[in-house]
Amino acid sequence: MQLIFVLLTFVSTFIGGLLGIKYKDKLHLILGFTAGVLLGVVAFEILPEIIYLITSLNVNSVFPMIALVIGFLSFHILEKTLLIHHAHEDTYGKHHHPNVGIASALALAGHSFLDGVGIGLGFQISTALGIIIALAVIAHDFSDGLNTVSLALVHKNTSQKALKLLFIDAIAPVLGALSTRLFTIPDYYMLLYLGFFAGFLLYIGASEILPEAHSEHSSWKTIAMTLIGVVFIFLISRLA
C-alpha cells in the first residue's frame, strides 16, 4: 500500500509540471497562482507544523526562526552570486538567468525528497498515519510540479530542461520514502529544516515569482490567481 501512495506523488507532480509547460504562454497567470501557493504552504502547512513541534518538543522558538532567516538569506546570497557578471548589467536589456531557475527547482526537489521521507516515517508509525501524510503530500505535489516548471521557465530555461527538472522533482519523494528504510530524522532537526525551507519559500515567492508575474502582465487576473493559490492551499490543508 505504501508503494501505491508513493507512486501517486510522482504522478501528481508530473501532471502539474506538464500543465505548466503546456500553458507556458499563460506563464504570468501560472506565476501568480504559484506565488499564492507558496505563501499558503508557508502559512497553513509549514508554520503550524513549526508551532506544533515547538510546543511538543518544548524548545526555544528562536531557533527555527533563525533557520527561517538563514533559509531566506541563503538563497538571496546564492541568487545574487549566480547573477554576478563581469560586465555592467546596466548596459544590457532585461536579463533572465537559467542557473537561478535550476537552483530554485533543485531546492524544491530537495523539499520533495523530504516529503517522501515524511510519508515513509508515517507508515513506520502506522498505516493510517502514513496514508494521511501521503494524501497531504499528493495534494500539494501537483503544485510542486507546477512550481518547478514555473521557476525553470521564468528564467528562460528551455521546455526540455524544465521537463528534466520536473522528472527530478517527481522522483524525489519516491526516493525519499524509500530512504526511510535506512534512517530516521529526529523531530528537532526536522523543526530546523522546516524553518529553513519556510525562509526559502518566502524568498522565491515574494522576491522572485510575484514580481515576475506582474513585470509585463500586471492585471486583476494575476492578482486573482494569487488569491486562488492561497485559498487552494488553505482548503487542501484543512481537508488533509
URBELWO-V225985 format. One record per run of one state. SS is the DSSP state (2 for helix, 1 for strand, 0 for the rest). FROM is the first residue (numbers start at 1). TO is the last residue. If there is no record, write none. Layout:
# URBELWO-V225985
ss->(SS	SS)
from->(FROM	FROM)
to->(TO	TO)
This chain:
# URBELWO-V225985
ss->(0	2	0	2	0	2	0	2	0	2	0	2	0	2	0	2	0	2	0)
from->(1	2	23	24	58	62	84	89	92	98	126	127	155	159	180	187	216	220	240)
to->(1	22	23	57	61	83	88	91	97	125	126	154	158	179	186	215	219	239	240)
